[in-house]
């Protein structure tokens, strides 16, 4: 899909790129490919649900959900009041994988390894607690 000049100008303004920087940005074919799929990302909500929790100092419970838009931005109004920063380190790679699958035209819910945990190893291994998050991607609600 070819991107029209309005879209290029919109992203130049959004990313605060100079004309010179925009030339560099447009030289990379992957950028045009990604921009051609932006509408797909806008229609997605990425959800990481707590499916296991034991000894979590942030008090995350099974069923808690962390919501992100398709671009990977945390939708804070929909999330628990507090979110453990250590859990987000594993969320990063799951969100990245979901984005890459969407760009490739593959359903991100088909990801083989859809669970990851915070890096605290839990009490049995010398840590405090541990949560496990499971990835799910849904069509975006009116958020």
Secondary structure, DSSP 8 states (H G I E B T S, - for coil): ----HHHHHHHHHHTT--HHHHHHHHHSHHHHHHHTTHHHHHTEEEEEEEEEEES-TT---TT-EEEEETTS-B-GGGS-S---HHHHHHHHHHHHHHHHHHHTT--GGG-S--EEE-S---GGGTSS-EEEEEEEEEE----
